Amino acid sequence: NIAARFLRGLQWAAVVMNLVILCLLDLPKLLTHPEAYRPMAAQFAAWGGFVVLTLVVLVALRRGRSIGRWRWPLIAVVFGLSVLGTASVRPEDLLGFAHWSEGDAGWTLVLFLLDCRLLVFAVTLIAQYVLTFAQVGLAGDAAITFADSVNATVLIVSYQLSVGVISVVLRALAVSSARVAREEEQLRTSEEVARQLHRDRKDRYADLETTTVPLLSGLASGALDPGDDSVRRRCSVEAAKMRRLFAEDASVPDPLLHELRACIELAERQGLSVRFAATGKRPEIPKDVRRKLTEPAVTALATATGTVRLTVAGTEDAVTVSVIADALEPALPHSDGDVSTSAVVDGGRVWIEATWEVRR
C-alpha cells in the first residue's frame, strides 16, 4: 500500500546515507588516527559491525521483508557496538574528531526504528547517547569540553530525530492518502454499479415492451377481456417472465437456478406442483443465453396444470433445461441463436427441452 511504499523509500535513503557515513567519513578517521585507539582491532570490529547491520537491513529491503522480531536483538547489538567503539578510544580523544562512533552509531539505530512510534524512536535514540556520555564521564579527560560536545551532539540528534518525525508524518499522510483512494474507489464502484443497474432496467423494459406492455394496454383499453382463458394465460406467462427478470442477479452463485426457482415459486403459489432437479457442473452462462434457456420452462410453468417436472443438466460443453408438464400451450420446436429448443407432444402432455452448447 501507499504507507508501505513511503516507508520503504525512506528506509532505502537511510541505508544509503548510513553506508556513505560509515565508508566515506568514519573509515578515513579510523585509518588516519590509529594512535587514538586502544586496541585498534576493537575499532575495526565496531565499524565492521555497523556495516554488517546496515547490510542486514539492505538485504531485508531487497527481499521485501521486515526485520520483525529481530529488531530489538539487533538494536541491542548496536548498543553493544557503541559501547565497544567508545571504550576503545583513548580518554584524551573522547568526543573528539577520532571518536567517530559517538554520533554515527545513532544512524544505524535509525534504520531499525523508522517504522516505530515517535516516542519509541526518540527514547531509544537518546538512550544510546546517554550511554555514550556516561562512558565518557566515567573515563574523564575528553578531547573537548562537555558543553561543546553536548552542543555538537544536539545538532546530530536533531537531524536524526527529524528523520523519525518525517517517517511518522509520511506514514500518516500515506494512511490518509490510502483512505482517500479507497473512498474514491468505492465511489467509482458504486457509480459503476448504478450505471449497470440502470442498463439492466432498460434491458428489462425492452424485453417486456414487446409483450407485456401491449397486454397491459389491451387490458386497460378494454380491447382484451380479462375473463378470456387465453388472455389469462398470457397474463400468467408475462407475470412469470417479469418474476424471472426481477430475479436476475449476477452476484448469486448460480444465476440460472436462481431465476428458475423464482419462477417455480410463483407457479407453486398458483397451486402448481413442481418437481425440480439440477445435475452436473455448468459453465458460466451469459445473461441473454439464460433468458433463452429459461423461456420454454417459464411458458410451461405459467400455463401448465397438474404436476411439472423441471430438470437442469449441465456439462462442461452444454447446458439443458427440460420440462415435462400437462401444458395448455406447448412450445413449438425452434432454434434461437445458440439455444435450440425441441418439444414432444403426446396428447395434452408436453416434453420441452432447451439446450445451449458452448462454442470454444
Disulfide bonds with the S-S distance in Angstrom:
none
